[in-house]
Amino acid sequence: MKRINLLFILFTIFTISCKKHKCDDYSCFTPPNFFNFDIVDKTTGENLFTNGTYNESDVEITNLLDSTIYEYYNFNEYATNWLIFNGIGWQSEIVSLSVSIDGNHIFNFYVDAERKEENCCSFTEYHEINIDSTEYELNTNSGLYKIFVE
């Protein structure tokens, strides 16, 4: 009988200790990156929205995977007038976009993103980020892509 009681006690302790999830006392969350684009004149370096060449209403972003219009956010705080894609990477996905402004194709943007959870933390791992059909510079400190338009 003592042996059964001891086994029962050990089983109970083991079961209770397993119920506590290792992340109960600790978790972290890292949101996905925003992708920021400064559309500038190749010669002068001026932002083409700020100087009036383009208007926000001239922007059309098409999802190349299903030909639907893709939603974007135009950041106009402090007169920056950047295009910002803020919805990429909240889930595992492949995004392939074509950006046109005033009927002119400006660039294509491709992202292969995987949302992960490891060691009590959730984050996005980017397997590939690609911009084509244009010249650009990436400021690695700010994450800003400067897109040059002729």
C-alpha positions, -999 to +999 in steps of 0.1 A: +000+000+000+028+024+008+043+017-026+010+027-043+008+058-022+043+068-031+037+062-068+005+082-066+023+111-050+052+110-075+027+109-104+007+138-090+039+159-085+051+151-120+016+160-135+014+193-117+049+203-126+042+195-163+011+217-164+031+249-158+042+261-193+078+272-195+068+305-209+043+315-182+068+338-165+085+350-196+075+359-232+086+384-257+070+397-289+088+412-319+065+427-345+074+424-381+094+451-399+077+479-417+090+484-452+096+521-459+101+535-494+112+570-502+104+576-539+129+602-551+140+619-583+172+602-594+188+635-603+178+658-575+171+634-547+138+652-539+109+632-527+084+631-556+054+633-534+068+663-514+077+682-545+043+677-561+053+654-590+030+626-576+000+625-553-010+598-529-040+591-550-017+583-580-003+552-562-015+517-572+000+486-557-010+453-572-005+419-557+012+399-585+001+366-570-037+372-575-039+406-593-058+423-565-051+458-552-028+457-522-034+481-493-006+503-482+000+532-458+013+565-469+033+580-440+031+618-442+044+627-407+071+653-407+067+657-445+085+624-452+058+611-477+071+576-476+052+545-488+050+521-459+040+484-461+031+476-426+012+444-429+039+420-442+052+394-418+024+391-393+019+356-406+040+333-427+035+344-463+050+352-497+042+387-510+049+399-545+038+434-554+040+458-583+041+495-574+029+520-600+025+557-597+005+578-621+004+549-645+042+543-645+056+511-632+081+520-605+093+488-589+084+452-579+088+441-543+090+405-531+091+391-496+092+356-482+084+359-445+079+332-419+063+340-385+080+319-358+078+312-321+109+300-304+122+302-268+090+319-257+094+347-283+075+353-315+092+370-344+094+371-382+122+356-402+127+369-437+140+343-461+141+367-490+135+404-497+139+415-532+133+448-552+137+448-589+129+470-620+146+500-604+177+514-588+176+518-550+196+522-519+189+506-485+199+525-454+206+496-431+204+518-400+169+531-406+155+504-429+145+530-455+146+520-491+153+550-514+138+543-548+153+563-577+129+574-604+140+591-636 
